[in-house]
Amino acid sequence: MTHMTKLLALVGVALLLPEAGCNDPLKVKTPDIVPPSALSDSASLATLRAAAIGDFSIAYTGDHPDGSGGTAEGVIMYGGLLADEFVNSETFPTRIEVDARTIQLTNADDDLWYRLLHRARQSAEAAADGYRRLAPADPGYAETLNLAAYTYVFFAETFCSGVPVSHLDPVTSTITYGVPLTTAQLLDTAIARFDSAISVATAVGGQTEMIDLATVGKARAFLFRAGLPGGLAGDFATAASLAVVVPTDFAYVQEHTTTTDRENNGVFNAGATDGRYSLTDSTPGKTAPSREGMNGFPWLAVADPRTTMILDPGGVGFDGGTPLWDNLRYGSRTAPITVATGVEARLIQAEAALQSGDTILPGGQFFTQLNQPRQQPSQRSYFNPNPFDRTNTSTAAIGVLPDLSATDATNAGGAVNLLFNERARWLWLTGHRLGDLRRLVRQYNTSGNRTQDKVFPTGPYFKVNFTDYGSDVNFPVPVTEQNNPNFTACLDRNP
């Protein structure tokens, strides 16, 4: 089952009404797109939902990188750049800071994305409140609750501990300033929103997709919470107990169009259109596709249909020197991007089995859950069969993949590596990678084998801005938040 969100363009019609007669065109009322007074009845709910979906899409997938005529990047690009999915192929020092893991509090791109993510949260929560008051049986209620919940997950996985959550009154425009929340508190807030979505959708009936979306998101939140101060020993098992009910063929996606730039697939644009983000390969001694530090992941060196890429016809990125490798998962401006899938649910079950030691073959849940999506080719990993045709909007599905065995775990360097290899391939370019690298450091660092300098890109940096990679494993709350009287700085920058 696939539930597809629609990016709905808001079209405002402003009637310019003269205040002093028809013959004085200079005296008119100030036009507005959708004034707050127009959002107070049930007729406004479609508009509120459209705004929530649009703002969420910008915060998640972006439309164009800053400087290329769009709004901004989203969590997929920023998180992937700080992790090891992307490498910088242009000249903005703010993005080079992210790529080099040395992010300043004054970083303007960090600040822009931080505000857009808060806008998405506020927009989704305002829409959910409208549905609660005016149409609680409408599917839009559970959907906007889910979108709000995911923004809290993104804050938790990508930012430092201590993100404040303030609220804007849509009528009076009064701000109620929030206090810094720990990462665990952000996740607990997300879990509460997911619980509300499940409760609403269950009570109404017929909203299975919204229940599955909330269930995968809730399980993801428990997975990240494990090992945090405030986390619980049973978080892995709780995540698995949730994931088990979600069918493997479930997918909730953000759709994209070319109606406006804001509705474009921003991950495609970031590379193929604008040349500011190139894909990486961190295999030691490999000269292509581009330059990344030590560690990382062999995205290209190990052939896999889930993570396919190709050298851009232009050869190099915006900076004129970095090889530009484009992804084939999103081969056009209209390609959809998954937010949550049943495959992620199987990966969560596999991780819980690993935690409990259930890795025996045959019959152990670790390999059973890893292999289940490999045998279900209906699960789509969208890619463009004709990568040099930028107008091509077709997609193709991954076929059956061979089962994994104990030999694969040995070759990967252990079951933990095999699990995170599978997560890297299935969840490529969907905003999961930074959270996974942080979890490797925090949850799987036994005997010092997974410290941040052994998991994240490290060593000499390839651009002149920095000699070496820094030590950032998340984004700082930007300096503009210091306008909040309740905020001073991040509580910590730990994984």
C-alpha positions in Angstrom: 0.0 0.0 0.0 1.3 3.4 -0.9 0.0 6.6 0.5 1.1 9.6 -1.5 1.0 13.1 -0.3 0.2 15.8 -2.7 2.2 19.0 -2.8 -0.7 21.5 -3.1 0.1 24.9 -4.4 -1.6 27.7 -2.6 -3.1 30.2 -4.9 -4.3 33.5 -3.3 -6.6 35.9 -5.1 -6.3 39.4 -3.7 -9.2 41.7 -4.5 -7.9 45.3 -4.5 -10.8 47.3 -3.1 -10.5 51.1 -3.3 -11.1 53.0 -0.1 -12.0 56.3 -1.8 -13.8 55.4 -5.0 -13.0 53.5 -8.2 -11.0 56.4 -9.7 -8.2 56.4 -7.1 -6.1 53.3 -7.7 -3.4 54.4 -5.2 -5.8 54.0 -2.2 -6.3 50.3 -1.8 -6.4 47.8 0.9 -3.2 45.8 1.5 -3.7 42.4 -0.3 -2.9 39.2 1.5 -2.7 35.6 0.4 -4.6 33.9 3.2 -5.3 36.2 6.2 -5.6 34.5 9.6 -9.3 35.5 9.8 -9.9 33.2 6.8 -8.6 30.1 8.6 -11.1 29.8 11.3 -13.7 27.5 9.8 -13.9 24.0 8.2 -13.5 25.5 4.7 -9.9 26.5 5.6 -8.7 23.0 6.5 -7.7 22.0 2.9 -5.5 25.2 2.9 -4.0 24.4 6.2 -3.2 20.8 5.2 -1.7 22.0 1.9 0.5 24.5 3.8 1.6 21.7 6.3 2.5 19.3 3.5 4.4 22.0 1.6 6.3 23.3 4.6 7.2 19.7 5.6 8.4 18.9 2.1 10.8 21.9 2.1 12.1 20.9 5.6 12.5 17.3 4.5 13.5 17.3 0.8 14.1 21.0 0.0 13.6 22.3 -3.5 17.0 24.0 -4.5 20.1 24.6 -2.4 20.5 28.1 -1.0 22.0 30.3 -3.7 20.4 28.4 -6.6 17.0 30.2 -6.7 15.0 28.0 -4.4 14.0 28.0 -0.7 16.7 25.8 0.8 17.9 22.3 1.4 16.1 19.9 3.8 17.2 17.3 6.3 18.1 14.8 3.6 20.8 17.0 2.1 22.1 18.7 5.3 22.2 15.4 7.3 23.7 13.5 4.4 26.4 16.2 4.0 27.4 16.1 7.7 27.4 12.3 7.5 28.9 10.5 4.5 26.2 10.5 1.7 27.2 13.8 0.1 30.3 15.8 -0.4 30.5 19.5 -1.1 30.9 20.3 -4.8 30.5 24.1 -4.7 31.8 27.2 -3.0 29.5 28.3 -0.2 31.6 28.4 3.0 28.5 27.7 5.1 28.0 24.3 3.4 31.7 23.6 3.4 31.6 24.0 7.2 28.9 21.3 7.3 30.8 19.0 5.0 34.0 19.5 7.1 32.2 18.9 10.4 33.0 22.3 11.7 29.7 24.2 12.0 29.7 27.7 13.4 26.9 29.1 15.5 26.6 31.9 12.9 26.3 29.5 10.0 23.5 31.1 7.9 22.5 27.9 6.1 22.2 26.1 9.5 20.0 29.0 10.7 17.9 29.0 7.5 17.1 25.3 7.7 16.5 25.4 11.5 13.9 28.1 11.0 12.3 26.2 8.1 12.1 23.0 10.2 10.4 25.0 13.0 8.0 26.5 10.4 7.1 23.0 9.2 6.4 22.0 12.9 4.3 25.0 13.6 2.4 24.6 10.3 1.6 21.0 10.9 0.6 21.6 14.5 -1.7 24.5 13.6 -3.3 22.4 10.9 -3.8 19.5 13.3 -5.4 21.8 15.8 -7.8 23.0 13.1 -8.8 19.5 12.3 -9.2 18.7 16.0 -11.7 21.6 16.4 -13.5 21.4 13.2 -13.2 18.0 11.5 -11.7 15.3 13.8 -12.9 12.5 11.6 -11.1 13.8 8.5 -7.9 11.9 7.5 -6.1 15.2 7.5 -6.1 15.2 11.3 -4.0 12.1 11.7 -1.7 13.1 8.7 -0.9 16.5 10.1 -0.2 15.0 13.6 2.2 12.6 11.9 4.0 15.4 10.0 4.4 17.4 13.2 5.8 14.3 15.0 8.4 13.7 12.3 9.7 17.3 12.7 10.5 16.5 16.3 12.3 13.3 15.1 14.3 15.3 12.7 15.3 17.8 15.4 16.3 15.0 17.7 18.4 13.1 15.1 20.1 16.0 13.5 20.5 18.8 16.1 22.3 19.0 19.4 20.5 18.4 22.7 18.7 21.5 23.9 16.5 22.6 21.0 13.8 25.0 22.3 10.2 24.6 20.9 8.4 27.9 20.8 4.8 28.5 19.7 3.2 31.2 17.6 -0.4 32.2 18.1 -1.7 32.4 14.5 -4.2 35.1 15.3 -2.2 37.5 17.5 1.2 36.5 16.2 2.4 36.3 19.8 5.3 34.0 20.5 5.4 31.8 23.6 9.1 31.0 24.0 10.1 27.4 24.7 12.8 26.1 27.0 15.6 23.8 25.7 14.5 20.2 25.3 16.8 17.3 25.6 17.1 14.9 22.7 15.0 12.4 24.7 12.3 15.0 25.4 12.1 15.8 21.7 11.6 12.1 21.0 9.1 11.7 23.7 7.1 14.6 22.2 7.3 12.9 18.8 6.0 9.7 20.3 3.1 11.5 21.9 2.2 13.0 18.5 2.4 9.6 16.9 0.2 8.1 19.6 -2.4 10.8 19.0 -2.3 10.1 15.3 -2.8 6.3 15.9 -5.6 7.0 18.4 -7.4 9.4 16.0 -7.0 7.1 12.9 -8.1 4.0 14.9 -11.2 5.7 16.3 -12.4 6.8 12.8 -11.4 3.7 11.0 -10.3 3.2 7.4 -7.1 5.1 7.9 -4.6 2.2 7.8 -1.9 4.3 6.0 -1.9 6.9 8.7 -1.6 4.2 11.4 1.3 2.6 9.6 3.0 6.0 9.1 2.7 6.8 12.8 3.8 3.3 13.8 7.0 3.4 11.8 7.8 6.9 13.0 7.1 5.9 16.7 9.4 2.8 16.3 12.1 5.0 14.8 11.9 7.4 17.8 12.2 4.5 20.3 15.2 3.2 18.3 17.0 6.6 18.5 16.1 7.1 22.2 17.8 3.8 23.2 21.1 4.7 25.0 20.2 8.3 25.6 19.9 9.8 29.1 16.2 9.3 29.6 16.0 6.3 27.4 14.9 2.9 28.6 16.5 -0.6 28.4 13.4 -1.9 26.6 13.4 0.7 23.8 14.7 -1.7 21.2 12.0 -4.3 22.1 9.3 -1.7 22.1 10.4 -0.5 18.7 10.2 -4.0 17.3 6.8 -4.7 18.9 5.5 -1.7 17.0 7.2 -2.4 13.7 5.9 -6.0 13.5 2.4 -4.9 12.4 3.5 -2.8 9.4 3.4 -4.6 6.1 6.7 -4.6 4.1 5.0 -3.0 1.0 3.9 0.0 3.0 5.3 3.4 1.8 4.4 6.9 2.5 6.0 9.3 0.1 6.4 13.0 -0.6 5.4 13.6 -4.2 6.9 16.3 -6.3 5.9 18.3 -9.4 7.3 20.9 -11.8 4.3 23.2 -11.2 6.6 25.5 -9.2 10.2 25.2 -8.1 9.0 24.9 -4.5 7.4 21.6 -5.5 10.5 20.1 -7.1 12.5 17.1 -5.8 15.2 19.1 -4.0 17.6 16.1 -3.7 17.6 15.7 -7.5 18.1 19.5 -8.0 21.0 19.7 -5.5 23.2 17.6 -7.7 21.9 17.2 -11.3 20.4 20.7 -11.6 22.6 22.9 -9.4 25.8 20.9 -9.0 26.2 21.8 -5.3 26.0 18.3 -3.8 28.0 15.3 -5.2 27.7 11.7 -4.0 30.7 10.1 -2.4 32.6 6.9 -2.1 34.9 6.4 0.8 36.7 3.3 -0.2 40.4 3.6 0.6 42.5 4.3 -2.5 39.5 4.9 -4.7 39.7 8.1 -6.9 36.0 8.2 -7.9 33.4 9.4 -7.5 34.7 12.2 -5.3 36.7 13.1 -2.3 35.6 12.1 1.2 37.6 11.6 4.3 38.6 8.3 5.9 35.8 5.9 7.1 32.5 6.5 5.4 30.8 3.9 3.2 31.6 2.3 -0.2 28.4 3.5 -1.9 29.8 3.0 -5.4 32.6 0.5 -5.0 30.2 -2.2 -3.9 27.6 -2.5 -6.7 24.1 -2.5 -5.4 20.8 -1.6 -7.2 19.6 0.2 -4.2 22.4 2.8 -4.3 23.1 3.6 -7.9 24.9 6.7 -9.2 26.4 8.0 -12.3 28.9 10.7 -13.3 27.0 13.8 -14.3 27.3 14.7 -18.0 28.9 18.0 -17.0 31.6 16.1 -15.2 32.2 18.6 -12.3 30.1 20.5 -9.8 29.5 24.2 -9.3 33.0 24.7 -8.0 34.5 23.6 -11.3 36.7 20.9 -9.8 34.8 18.3 -7.7 33.6 15.3 -9.7 29.8 15.5 -9.8 28.1 12.2 -9.2 24.3 12.1 -9.4 22.0 9.6 -7.7 19.7 7.5 -9.8 17.2 6.9 -7.0 15.6 10.3 -7.7 16.2 10.8 -11.4 14.0 13.8 -12.0 12.4 16.9 -10.4 9.2 14.9 -10.1 10.5 11.8 -8.4 8.8 10.9 -5.1 10.8 10.5 -1.9 9.8 8.0 0.8 9.3 9.3 4.4 8.5 5.9 6.0 8.4 2.3 4.6 7.6 -1.2 5.7 11.2 -2.0 4.8 12.3 0.3 7.6 10.0 -1.6 9.9 11.8 -4.9 9.0 15.2 -3.3 9.7 14.0 -2.2 13.1 12.9 -5.7 13.9 16.2 -7.0 12.7 18.0 -4.6 15.0 15.9 -5.6 18.0 16.7 -9.3 17.2 20.4 -8.4 17.1 20.2 -6.7 20.5 18.6 -9.8 22.0 21.1 -12.2 20.4 18.6 -13.8 18.0 21.0 -14.2 15.1 21.0 -18.0 14.7 20.5 -19.5 11.2 18.1 -20.9 10.2 15.1 -19.3 11.8 16.7 -16.5 13.7 14.8 -13.2 13.5 17.9 -11.1 12.6 18.4 -12.7 9.2 14.7 -13.4 8.7 13.8 -9.7 8.9 16.8 -8.6 6.9 16.0 -11.0 4.1 12.2 -10.4 4.0 12.3 -7.2 2.0 15.0 -8.7 -0.3 12.4 -11.2 -1.4 9.7 -8.6 -2.0 10.4 -6.7 -5.2 7.2 -4.7 -4.9 9.1 -2.5 -2.5 10.1 0.4 -4.6 13.5 2.2 -4.5 12.7 4.8 -7.1 15.3 5.4 -9.8 15.5 6.8 -13.3 16.1 4.1 -16.0 17.4 6.7 -18.3 19.6 9.0 -16.2 20.7 11.4 -18.9 17.2 12.2 -19.9 16.3 14.9 -17.3 12.7 15.0 -18.5 12.2 11.3 -17.8 9.7 10.8 -15.0 9.5 7.0 -15.0 10.7 4.9 -12.1 11.7 1.3 -11.8 11.5 -1.2 -9.0 14.3 -3.3 -7.4 14.1 -7.0 -8.1 14.7 -9.9 -5.8 18.1 -9.7 -4.0 19.9 -12.8 -2.7 19.4 -13.8 0.9 22.0 -12.8 3.5 23.8 -15.4 5.5 26.3 -15.7 8.3 29.0 -15.5 5.7 27.8 -12.0 4.7 28.0 -11.0 8.4 31.5 -12.3 8.6 32.6 -10.5 5.4 31.0 -7.3 6.7 33.0 -7.5 9.9 30.2 -8.6 12.1 26.4 -8.5 12.4 26.3 -4.9 13.5 28.2 -3.8 10.4 25.9 -6.0 8.2 22.8 -4.4 9.8 24.0 -0.8 9.2 25.1 -1.7 5.7 21.6 -2.8 5.0 20.1 0.3 6.6 22.5 2.4 4.5 21.4 0.8 1.2 17.7 0.6 1.8 17.4 4.1 3.5 19.8 5.9 1.2 19.0 9.6 0.8 15.9 9.5 3.1 17.3 11.5 6.0 18.3 8.5 8.2 22.1 8.3 7.7 23.2 11.0 10.2 21.0 9.5 12.9 22.5 6.1 12.2 26.1 7.2 12.4 25.3 8.9 15.7 23.7 5.7 17.0 26.8 3.7 15.9 28.9 5.9 18.1 26.5 6.0 21.0 24.9 2.5 21.1 27.6 0.3 19.4 30.9 1.6 20.6 32.4 -1.4 22.3 36.1 -1.2 23.3 36.5 2.1 21.5 36.0 0.6 18.0 33.3 3.1 17.0 34.3 6.5 18.3 33.2 9.4 16.2 36.6 9.6 14.5 36.2 6.0 13.4 32.6 6.3 12.1 32.3 9.8 10.7 34.5 11.2 7.9 37.8 12.2 9.3 41.4 13.0 8.3 42.6 15.6 5.8 39.8 17.7 4.3 40.0 18.2 0.5 39.2 21.9 0.3 41.4 24.8 1.4 38.9 26.2 3.9 39.9 23.5 6.4 43.0 21.4 6.8 41.2 18.5 8.5 37.7 17.4 9.3 36.3 18.6 12.6 34.5 16.6 15.2 30.8 17.7 14.8 28.3 14.9 14.9 25.2 17.1 14.9 24.1 20.7 14.1 24.2 23.4 16.7 21.2 25.5 17.5 22.1 28.7 15.6 22.9 32.0 17.2 19.5 33.6 16.3 17.8 31.4 18.9 19.5 33.5 21.5 16.7 36.0 20.9 14.7 33.5 23.0 15.2 34.6 26.6 15.0 30.9 27.7 17.9 29.8 25.6 21.7 30.2 25.9 23.4 27.4 24.1 23.1 23.6 23.3 22.9 21.5 26.4 25.5 19.2 24.8 26.8 18.2 21.3 27.1 14.5 22.1 26.1 11.8 19.7 
